[in-house]
Amino acid sequence: MPHAPASLNPFRTLQRHRNFRLFWFGQTLSLIGTWMQTMARGWLALELSNSAFLVGLVAAAQSLPILLFSLHAGVFVDRTDKLRLVKIAQTLLALEAVALWWFTWSGHVTIGWLLVLATVNGLVTAFEIPARQSLIIELVGRDDLPGAIALNSSGFNIARVVGPSVGAVIIAKAGLSWCFGVNAFSYITVLVGLFLIRLPEWTAPEHLASPLEGIREGVRYMRDTPSISALMRFVAVYSILGVPYLTLMPVVARDQLGLGAGGYGAMLACVGIGGVTGALTLAAVADRVRRTRLLSYASYAFATLLIAFSLVRNPAFAYPILLGVGFTMILNNAVANSTLQHLVPNELRGRLMAAYSFIVVGLSQVIGSVIAGSVAHAIGVSWAIGGGALIMLVYAYWAFERRPELRAVQ
């Protein structure tokens, strides 16, 4: 008897798994506040410094601890109750948001304080990201993992749409500081969801190796497994060269398109709408398409659209291009993430996700944002975004057309 075709309902994973529903709804509502804070902090850095380089430096300060500590965090995550670790990390991030609100509301905020609080945020996030990413499989199981990761990306991008839009209204009506205040309050939703999740009692693994040997074990696995190595190289190139356009968005909005904070929020919202569409599309078709074929199509399109965005001077053209950028960027991220998690054994999942965050958050911001900010300062923001995208396009051709490793991944 022939098998029934897989459902095209993108929300089927939410329907099947109570724990994932609690996680997803709480996380999505909290991320709305996080995107308000992201928007407000970038705009605040630009107001305080009037420097594209310092805007990039603030973003880099948040990611430097991830670059320094994420590999150690991966070993810790593999040996710790992931749900408990995520609860603790979310509480600490809420306290950081409260501090950022107070400094801005009281008028004591400076670039120095922005750098300090961004660094604190990054230190907590170095542990939170691999713990949260590797927790998802415990909430849904391996079979529903691709759909869960796609839905997780959709929640992230729903927040990217709603957060900046609400943030722009809050800035106009109540002031910049209250974007940080609302973000602090939003952590209640994710913490309630996390405390309602019920998982089997966690059992500590037997770990005889030292933490340093645990790092070496993870690095050896990633280096010696051809498919994992090829995917990690691809993720590195696209993260370092592609993601920093988000860091430079305030500069593009003000200096290239002549927009204010509201227009900047609308640009982020367009990226988010495209991202939601891409994530839900992936959640619907995850069981029907070959991962690497979809990854290659999205990679070519993402780089091409970034080049187009770097050349645009009219907001009417920038907004639809950003819809496509968001769509293809999320397809890239979610397909690469779900493929990596599908391939890795459970005992190394935390370390692989730590290495993934090391690249996607750490390298992309610390190296990518600083380089992009420096290039934008020296020769213009168009060269910073478009030049990186051109290199991405060339690399995608080499990786997918000239190398066998990615083509072999199913």
Contacts in CASP RR format, 6 or more apart in sequence:
PFRMAT RR
TARGET T0000
AUTHOR 0000-0000-0000
METHOD contacts of the structure
MODEL  1
MPHAPASLNPFRTLQRHRNFRLFWFGQTLSLIGTWMQTMARGWLALELSN
SAFLVGLVAAAQSLPILLFSLHAGVFVDRTDKLRLVKIAQTLLALEAVAL
WWFTWSGHVTIGWLLVLATVNGLVTAFEIPARQSLIIELVGRDDLPGAIA
LNSSGFNIARVVGPSVGAVIIAKAGLSWCFGVNAFSYITVLVGLFLIRLP
EWTAPEHLASPLEGIREGVRYMRDTPSISALMRFVAVYSILGVPYLTLMP
VVARDQLGLGAGGYGAMLACVGIGGVTGALTLAAVADRVRRTRLLSYASY
AFATLLIAFSLVRNPAFAYPILLGVGFTMILNNAVANSTLQHLVPNELRG
RLMAAYSFIVVGLSQVIGSVIAGSVAHAIGVSWAIGGGALIMLVYAYWAF
ERRPELRAVQ
5 288 0 8 1.000
6 287 0 8 1.000
6 288 0 8 1.000
8 284 0 8 1.000
8 285 0 8 1.000
9 15 0 8 1.000
9 284 0 8 1.000
10 147 0 8 1.000
10 150 0 8 1.000
10 151 0 8 1.000
10 154 0 8 1.000
10 280 0 8 1.000
10 281 0 8 1.000
10 283 0 8 1.000
10 284 0 8 1.000
11 151 0 8 1.000
11 283 0 8 1.000
13 20 0 8 1.000
13 140 0 8 1.000
13 144 0 8 1.000
13 147 0 8 1.000
13 148 0 8 1.000
13 151 0 8 1.000
13 283 0 8 1.000
14 20 0 8 1.000
14 21 0 8 1.000
14 24 0 8 1.000
14 151 0 8 1.000
16 140 0 8 1.000
16 144 0 8 1.000
17 139 0 8 1.000
17 140 0 8 1.000
17 144 0 8 1.000
17 148 0 8 1.000
19 139 0 8 1.000
19 140 0 8 1.000
19 197 0 8 1.000
19 198 0 8 1.000
19 199 0 8 1.000
20 136 0 8 1.000
20 139 0 8 1.000
20 140 0 8 1.000
20 148 0 8 1.000
20 151 0 8 1.000
22 193 0 8 1.000
22 194 0 8 1.000
22 196 0 8 1.000
22 197 0 8 1.000
23 135 0 8 1.000
23 136 0 8 1.000
23 139 0 8 1.000
23 193 0 8 1.000
23 194 0 8 1.000
23 197 0 8 1.000
24 151 0 8 1.000
24 152 0 8 1.000
24 155 0 8 1.000
25 189 0 8 1.000
25 193 0 8 1.000
26 189 0 8 1.000
26 190 0 8 1.000
26 192 0 8 1.000
26 193 0 8 1.000
27 152 0 8 1.000
27 155 0 8 1.000
27 190 0 8 1.000
28 155 0 8 1.000
28 156 0 8 1.000
28 158 0 8 1.000
28 159 0 8 1.000
29 159 0 8 1.000
29 186 0 8 1.000
29 189 0 8 1.000
29 190 0 8 1.000
30 90 0 8 1.000
30 186 0 8 1.000
30 187 0 8 1.000
30 189 0 8 1.000
30 190 0 8 1.000
31 155 0 8 1.000
31 156 0 8 1.000
31 158 0 8 1.000
31 159 0 8 1.000
31 160 0 8 1.000
32 158 0 8 1.000
32 159 0 8 1.000
32 162 0 8 1.000
32 163 0 8 1.000
32 166 0 8 1.000
32 186 0 8 1.000
33 159 0 8 1.000
33 163 0 8 1.000
33 179 0 8 1.000
33 182 0 8 1.000
33 183 0 8 1.000
33 186 0 8 1.000
34 159 0 8 1.000
34 183 0 8 1.000
34 186 0 8 1.000
35 159 0 8 1.000
35 160 0 8 1.000
35 162 0 8 1.000
35 163 0 8 1.000
35 164 0 8 1.000
35 268 0 8 1.000
36 163 0 8 1.000
36 164 0 8 1.000
36 166 0 8 1.000
36 167 0 8 1.000
36 170 0 8 1.000
36 179 0 8 1.000
36 180 0 8 1.000
36 182 0 8 1.000
36 183 0 8 1.000
37 97 0 8 1.000
37 100 0 8 1.000
37 179 0 8 1.000
37 180 0 8 1.000
37 183 0 8 1.000
39 163 0 8 1.000
39 164 0 8 1.000
39 167 0 8 1.000
39 168 0 8 1.000
39 179 0 8 1.000
39 261 0 8 1.000
39 264 0 8 1.000
39 265 0 8 1.000
39 268 0 8 1.000
40 167 0 8 1.000
40 171 0 8 1.000
40 176 0 8 1.000
40 179 0 8 1.000
40 180 0 8 1.000
41 58 0 8 1.000
41 100 0 8 1.000
41 114 0 8 1.000
41 118 0 8 1.000
41 180 0 8 1.000
42 55 0 8 1.000
42 58 0 8 1.000
42 59 0 8 1.000
42 250 0 8 1.000
43 171 0 8 1.000
43 176 0 8 1.000
43 250 0 8 1.000
43 261 0 8 1.000
43 264 0 8 1.000
44 104 0 8 1.000
44 109 0 8 1.000
44 114 0 8 1.000
44 176 0 8 1.000
45 54 0 8 1.000
45 55 0 8 1.000
45 56 0 8 1.000
45 58 0 8 1.000
45 111 0 8 1.000
45 114 0 8 1.000
45 250 0 8 1.000
46 55 0 8 1.000
46 250 0 8 1.000
46 251 0 8 1.000
46 254 0 8 1.000
48 54 0 8 1.000
48 109 0 8 1.000
48 110 0 8 1.000
48 111 0 8 1.000
48 114 0 8 1.000
49 55 0 8 1.000
49 111 0 8 1.000
51 377 0 8 1.000
52 248 0 8 1.000
52 251 0 8 1.000
52 373 0 8 1.000
52 376 0 8 1.000
52 377 0 8 1.000
52 381 0 8 1.000
53 373 0 8 1.000
53 374 0 8 1.000
53 376 0 8 1.000
53 377 0 8 1.000
54 111 0 8 1.000
55 247 0 8 1.000
55 248 0 8 1.000
55 250 0 8 1.000
55 251 0 8 1.000
55 373 0 8 1.000
56 244 0 8 1.000
56 247 0 8 1.000
56 248 0 8 1.000
56 369 0 8 1.000
56 370 0 8 1.000
56 372 0 8 1.000
56 373 0 8 1.000
57 115 0 8 1.000
57 369 0 8 1.000
57 370 0 8 1.000
58 111 0 8 1.000
58 114 0 8 1.000
58 115 0 8 1.000
58 118 0 8 1.000
59 118 0 8 1.000
59 247 0 8 1.000
59 365 0 8 1.000
59 369 0 8 1.000
60 365 0 8 1.000
60 366 0 8 1.000
60 369 0 8 1.000
60 370 0 8 1.000
61 114 0 8 1.000
61 115 0 8 1.000
61 118 0 8 1.000
61 119 0 8 1.000
62 118 0 8 1.000
62 119 0 8 1.000
62 121 0 8 1.000
62 122 0 8 1.000
62 125 0 8 1.000
62 365 0 8 1.000
63 122 0 8 1.000
63 361 0 8 1.000
63 362 0 8 1.000
63 364 0 8 1.000
63 365 0 8 1.000
63 366 0 8 1.000
63 369 0 8 1.000
64 119 0 8 1.000
64 122 0 8 1.000
64 362 0 8 1.000
64 365 0 8 1.000
64 366 0 8 1.000
65 119 0 8 1.000
65 122 0 8 1.000
65 123 0 8 1.000
65 125 0 8 1.000
65 126 0 8 1.000
66 122 0 8 1.000
66 125 0 8 1.000
66 126 0 8 1.000
66 129 0 8 1.000
66 357 0 8 1.000
66 358 0 8 1.000
66 361 0 8 1.000
66 362 0 8 1.000
66 365 0 8 1.000
66 366 0 8 1.000
67 358 0 8 1.000
67 362 0 8 1.000
67 363 0 8 1.000
67 366 0 8 1.000
68 126 0 8 1.000
69 123 0 8 1.000
69 126 0 8 1.000
69 127 0 8 1.000
70 126 0 8 1.000
70 129 0 8 1.000
70 130 0 8 1.000
70 354 0 8 1.000
70 355 0 8 1.000
70 357 0 8 1.000
70 358 0 8 1.000
70 361 0 8 1.000
70 362 0 8 1.000
71 215 0 8 1.000
71 219 0 8 1.000
71 351 0 8 1.000
71 354 0 8 1.000
71 355 0 8 1.000
71 358 0 8 1.000
72 211 0 8 1.000
72 215 0 8 1.000
73 126 0 8 1.000
73 127 0 8 1.000
73 130 0 8 1.000
73 131 0 8 1.000
73 354 0 8 1.000
74 130 0 8 1.000
74 350 0 8 1.000
74 351 0 8 1.000
74 353 0 8 1.000
74 354 0 8 1.000
74 355 0 8 1.000
75 211 0 8 1.000
75 214 0 8 1.000
75 215 0 8 1.000
75 351 0 8 1.000
75 354 0 8 1.000
76 85 0 8 1.000
76 127 0 8 1.000
76 211 0 8 1.000
77 85 0 8 1.000
77 127 0 8 1.000
77 130 0 8 1.000
77 131 0 8 1.000
77 134 0 8 1.000
77 350 0 8 1.000
77 351 0 8 1.000
77 353 0 8 1.000
77 354 0 8 1.000
78 134 0 8 1.000
78 205 0 8 1.000
78 347 0 8 1.000
78 348 0 8 1.000
78 349 0 8 1.000
78 350 0 8 1.000
78 351 0 8 1.000
79 204 0 8 1.000
79 205 0 8 1.000
79 207 0 8 1.000
80 131 0 8 1.000
81 202 0 8 1.000
82 131 0 8 1.000
82 132 0 8 1.000
82 134 0 8 1.000
82 135 0 8 1.000
82 138 0 8 1.000
82 202 0 8 1.000
83 135 0 8 1.000
83 138 0 8 1.000
83 194 0 8 1.000
83 197 0 8 1.000
83 199 0 8 1.000
83 202 0 8 1.000
84 202 0 8 1.000
85 127 0 8 1.000
85 128 0 8 1.000
85 131 0 8 1.000
86 128 0 8 1.000
86 131 0 8 1.000
86 132 0 8 1.000
86 135 0 8 1.000
86 194 0 8 1.000
87 191 0 8 1.000
87 194 0 8 1.000
87 195 0 8 1.000
89 124 0 8 1.000
89 125 0 8 1.000
89 127 0 8 1.000
89 128 0 8 1.000
89 131 0 8 1.000
89 132 0 8 1.000
90 128 0 8 1.000
90 187 0 8 1.000
90 190 0 8 1.000
90 191 0 8 1.000
90 194 0 8 1.000
91 187 0 8 1.000
91 191 0 8 1.000
92 124 0 8 1.000
93 121 0 8 1.000
93 124 0 8 1.000
93 125 0 8 1.000
93 128 0 8 1.000
93 187 0 8 1.000
94 184 0 8 1.000
94 187 0 8 1.000
94 191 0 8 1.000
96 117 0 8 1.000
96 120 0 8 1.000
96 121 0 8 1.000
96 124 0 8 1.000
97 180 0 8 1.000
97 181 0 8 1.000
97 183 0 8 1.000
97 184 0 8 1.000
97 187 0 8 1.000
98 181 0 8 1.000
98 184 0 8 1.000
99 117 0 8 1.000
100 109 0 8 1.000
100 117 0 8 1.000
100 180 0 8 1.000
101 177 0 8 1.000
101 178 0 8 1.000
101 180 0 8 1.000
101 181 0 8 1.000
101 183 0 8 1.000
101 184 0 8 1.000
103 109 0 8 1.000
103 113 0 8 1.000
103 117 0 8 1.000
104 176 0 8 1.000
104 177 0 8 1.000
104 180 0 8 1.000
105 177 0 8 1.000
105 178 0 8 1.000
105 180 0 8 1.000
125 357 0 8 1.000
125 361 0 8 1.000
126 357 0 8 1.000
129 353 0 8 1.000
129 354 0 8 1.000
129 357 0 8 1.000
129 361 0 8 1.000
130 350 0 8 1.000
130 351 0 8 1.000
130 353 0 8 1.000
130 354 0 8 1.000
130 356 0 8 1.000
130 357 0 8 1.000
131 350 0 8 1.000
133 337 0 8 1.000
133 341 0 8 1.000
133 350 0 8 1.000
133 353 0 8 1.000
133 356 0 8 1.000
133 357 0 8 1.000
134 341 0 8 1.000
134 349 0 8 1.000
134 350 0 8 1.000
134 353 0 8 1.000
136 145 0 8 1.000
136 148 0 8 1.000
136 149 0 8 1.000
136 152 0 8 1.000
136 341 0 8 1.000
137 145 0 8 1.000
137 341 0 8 1.000
137 346 0 8 1.000
137 349 0 8 1.000
138 199 0 8 1.000
139 148 0 8 1.000
139 197 0 8 1.000
139 199 0 8 1.000
140 147 0 8 1.000
140 148 0 8 1.000
142 342 0 8 1.000
145 338 0 8 1.000
145 341 0 8 1.000
145 342 0 8 1.000
146 282 0 8 1.000
146 286 0 8 1.000
146 287 0 8 1.000
146 338 0 8 1.000
146 342 0 8 1.000
147 282 0 8 1.000
147 283 0 8 1.000
147 286 0 8 1.000
147 338 0 8 1.000
149 334 0 8 1.000
149 337 0 8 1.000
149 338 0 8 1.000
149 341 0 8 1.000
150 279 0 8 1.000
150 280 0 8 1.000
150 282 0 8 1.000
150 283 0 8 1.000
150 286 0 8 1.000
150 334 0 8 1.000
150 338 0 8 1.000
151 279 0 8 1.000
151 280 0 8 1.000
151 283 0 8 1.000
153 275 0 8 1.000
153 278 0 8 1.000
153 279 0 8 1.000
153 282 0 8 1.000
153 330 0 8 1.000
153 333 0 8 1.000
153 334 0 8 1.000
154 275 0 8 1.000
154 276 0 8 1.000
154 278 0 8 1.000
154 279 0 8 1.000
154 280 0 8 1.000
154 283 0 8 1.000
155 276 0 8 1.000
155 279 0 8 1.000
156 279 0 8 1.000
157 271 0 8 1.000
157 272 0 8 1.000
157 273 0 8 1.000
157 274 0 8 1.000
157 275 0 8 1.000
157 276 0 8 1.000
157 278 0 8 1.000
157 279 0 8 1.000
157 326 0 8 1.000
157 330 0 8 1.000
158 272 0 8 1.000
158 276 0 8 1.000
160 268 0 8 1.000
160 269 0 8 1.000
160 271 0 8 1.000
160 272 0 8 1.000
160 275 0 8 1.000
160 276 0 8 1.000
161 269 0 8 1.000
161 272 0 8 1.000
161 273 0 8 1.000
161 276 0 8 1.000
162 269 0 8 1.000
163 269 0 8 1.000
164 264 0 8 1.000
164 265 0 8 1.000
164 266 0 8 1.000
164 268 0 8 1.000
164 269 0 8 1.000
165 265 0 8 1.000
165 266 0 8 1.000
165 269 0 8 1.000
166 182 0 8 1.000
167 179 0 8 1.000
167 182 0 8 1.000
167 265 0 8 1.000
168 261 0 8 1.000
168 262 0 8 1.000
168 263 0 8 1.000
168 264 0 8 1.000
168 265 0 8 1.000
168 266 0 8 1.000
170 178 0 8 1.000
170 179 0 8 1.000
170 182 0 8 1.000
171 179 0 8 1.000
171 261 0 8 1.000
171 262 0 8 1.000
172 261 0 8 1.000
172 262 0 8 1.000
205 347 0 8 1.000
209 217 0 8 1.000
214 351 0 8 1.000
215 351 0 8 1.000
217 348 0 8 1.000
217 351 0 8 1.000
218 348 0 8 1.000
218 351 0 8 1.000
218 352 0 8 1.000
218 355 0 8 1.000
219 355 0 8 1.000
221 228 0 8 1.000
221 344 0 8 1.000
221 348 0 8 1.000
221 351 0 8 1.000
221 352 0 8 1.000
222 228 0 8 1.000
222 229 0 8 1.000
222 232 0 8 1.000
222 352 0 8 1.000
222 355 0 8 1.000
223 229 0 8 1.000
225 343 0 8 1.000
226 405 0 8 1.000
226 408 0 8 1.000
227 343 0 8 1.000
227 405 0 8 1.000
227 406 0 8 1.000
227 408 0 8 1.000
227 409 0 8 1.000
228 340 0 8 1.000
228 343 0 8 1.000
228 344 0 8 1.000
228 352 0 8 1.000
229 405 0 8 1.000
230 399 0 8 1.000
230 403 0 8 1.000
230 405 0 8 1.000
230 406 0 8 1.000
230 409 0 8 1.000
231 336 0 8 1.000
231 339 0 8 1.000
231 340 0 8 1.000
231 406 0 8 1.000
231 409 0 8 1.000
232 340 0 8 1.000
232 355 0 8 1.000
232 356 0 8 1.000
232 359 0 8 1.000
233 399 0 8 1.000
234 295 0 8 1.000
234 299 0 8 1.000
234 336 0 8 1.000
234 395 0 8 1.000
234 399 0 8 1.000
234 406 0 8 1.000
235 336 0 8 1.000
235 356 0 8 1.000
235 359 0 8 1.000
235 360 0 8 1.000
236 359 0 8 1.000
236 363 0 8 1.000
237 391 0 8 1.000
237 392 0 8 1.000
237 395 0 8 1.000
238 299 0 8 1.000
238 302 0 8 1.000
238 332 0 8 1.000
238 392 0 8 1.000
239 359 0 8 1.000
239 360 0 8 1.000
239 363 0 8 1.000
239 364 0 8 1.000
240 359 0 8 1.000
240 363 0 8 1.000
240 364 0 8 1.000
240 367 0 8 1.000
240 368 0 8 1.000
240 371 0 8 1.000
241 368 0 8 1.000
241 388 0 8 1.000
241 389 0 8 1.000
241 391 0 8 1.000
241 392 0 8 1.000
242 302 0 8 1.000
242 303 0 8 1.000
242 306 0 8 1.000
242 329 0 8 1.000
242 364 0 8 1.000
242 388 0 8 1.000
242 389 0 8 1.000
242 392 0 8 1.000
243 329 0 8 1.000
243 360 0 8 1.000
243 364 0 8 1.000
243 365 0 8 1.000
243 368 0 8 1.000
244 364 0 8 1.000
244 365 0 8 1.000
244 368 0 8 1.000
244 369 0 8 1.000
244 371 0 8 1.000
244 372 0 8 1.000
244 373 0 8 1.000
244 384 0 8 1.000
244 385 0 8 1.000
245 252 0 8 1.000
245 306 0 8 1.000
245 309 0 8 1.000
245 325 0 8 1.000
245 372 0 8 1.000
245 385 0 8 1.000
246 268 0 8 1.000
246 271 0 8 1.000
247 365 0 8 1.000
247 369 0 8 1.000
247 372 0 8 1.000
247 373 0 8 1.000
248 372 0 8 1.000
248 373 0 8 1.000
248 376 0 8 1.000
248 381 0 8 1.000
248 384 0 8 1.000
248 385 0 8 1.000
249 264 0 8 1.000
249 267 0 8 1.000
249 268 0 8 1.000
250 264 0 8 1.000
251 376 0 8 1.000
251 381 0 8 1.000
252 267 0 8 1.000
252 318 0 8 1.000
252 381 0 8 1.000
252 385 0 8 1.000
253 259 0 8 1.000
253 260 0 8 1.000
253 263 0 8 1.000
253 264 0 8 1.000
253 265 0 8 1.000
253 267 0 8 1.000
254 260 0 8 1.000
254 264 0 8 1.000
255 381 0 8 1.000
256 312 0 8 1.000
256 313 0 8 1.000
256 381 0 8 1.000
256 382 0 8 1.000
257 263 0 8 1.000
257 267 0 8 1.000
257 312 0 8 1.000
257 313 0 8 1.000
257 314 0 8 1.000
257 315 0 8 1.000
257 318 0 8 1.000
258 315 0 8 1.000
259 266 0 8 1.000
259 267 0 8 1.000
259 315 0 8 1.000
263 315 0 8 1.000
266 319 0 8 1.000
267 318 0 8 1.000
267 319 0 8 1.000
267 322 0 8 1.000
270 319 0 8 1.000
270 320 0 8 1.000
270 322 0 8 1.000
270 323 0 8 1.000
270 326 0 8 1.000
271 322 0 8 1.000
271 323 0 8 1.000
271 325 0 8 1.000
271 326 0 8 1.000
271 329 0 8 1.000
272 326 0 8 1.000
273 323 0 8 1.000
274 322 0 8 1.000
274 323 0 8 1.000
274 324 0 8 1.000
274 325 0 8 1.000
274 326 0 8 1.000
274 327 0 8 1.000
274 330 0 8 1.000
275 326 0 8 1.000
275 327 0 8 1.000
275 329 0 8 1.000
275 330 0 8 1.000
277 323 0 8 1.000
277 327 0 8 1.000
278 326 0 8 1.000
278 327 0 8 1.000
278 330 0 8 1.000
278 331 0 8 1.000
279 330 0 8 1.000
279 334 0 8 1.000
281 327 0 8 1.000
281 331 0 8 1.000
282 294 0 8 1.000
282 330 0 8 1.000
282 331 0 8 1.000
282 334 0 8 1.000
282 335 0 8 1.000
286 338 0 8 1.000
290 410 0 8 1.000
291 335 0 8 1.000
291 338 0 8 1.000
291 339 0 8 1.000
291 409 0 8 1.000
291 410 0 8 1.000
292 339 0 8 1.000
292 400 0 8 1.000
292 406 0 8 1.000
292 407 0 8 1.000
292 409 0 8 1.000
292 410 0 8 1.000
294 331 0 8 1.000
294 335 0 8 1.000
295 331 0 8 1.000
295 332 0 8 1.000
295 335 0 8 1.000
295 336 0 8 1.000
295 339 0 8 1.000
295 406 0 8 1.000
296 396 0 8 1.000
296 400 0 8 1.000
296 406 0 8 1.000
298 328 0 8 1.000
298 331 0 8 1.000
298 332 0 8 1.000
298 335 0 8 1.000
299 328 0 8 1.000
299 332 0 8 1.000
299 392 0 8 1.000
299 396 0 8 1.000
299 400 0 8 1.000
300 393 0 8 1.000
300 396 0 8 1.000
300 397 0 8 1.000
301 324 0 8 1.000
301 328 0 8 1.000
302 325 0 8 1.000
302 328 0 8 1.000
302 329 0 8 1.000
302 331 0 8 1.000
302 332 0 8 1.000
302 392 0 8 1.000
303 389 0 8 1.000
303 390 0 8 1.000
303 392 0 8 1.000
303 393 0 8 1.000
303 396 0 8 1.000
304 389 0 8 1.000
304 393 0 8 1.000
305 321 0 8 1.000
305 324 0 8 1.000
305 325 0 8 1.000
305 328 0 8 1.000
306 325 0 8 1.000
306 385 0 8 1.000
306 386 0 8 1.000
306 388 0 8 1.000
306 389 0 8 1.000
306 392 0 8 1.000
307 386 0 8 1.000
307 387 0 8 1.000
307 389 0 8 1.000
307 390 0 8 1.000
307 393 0 8 1.000
308 321 0 8 1.000
309 318 0 8 1.000
309 321 0 8 1.000
309 322 0 8 1.000
309 325 0 8 1.000
309 385 0 8 1.000
309 386 0 8 1.000
310 381 0 8 1.000
310 382 0 8 1.000
310 383 0 8 1.000
310 384 0 8 1.000
310 385 0 8 1.000
310 386 0 8 1.000
310 387 0 8 1.000
310 389 0 8 1.000
311 382 0 8 1.000
311 386 0 8 1.000
312 318 0 8 1.000
312 321 0 8 1.000
333 360 0 8 1.000
337 356 0 8 1.000
339 409 0 8 1.000
340 352 0 8 1.000
340 356 0 8 1.000
341 349 0 8 1.000
341 352 0 8 1.000
341 353 0 8 1.000
343 409 0 8 1.000
344 352 0 8 1.000
371 384 0 8 1.000
372 384 0 8 1.000
372 385 0 8 1.000
373 384 0 8 1.000
375 383 0 8 1.000
375 384 0 8 1.000
376 383 0 8 1.000
376 384 0 8 1.000
399 406 0 8 1.000
400 406 0 8 1.000
400 407 0 8 1.000
END
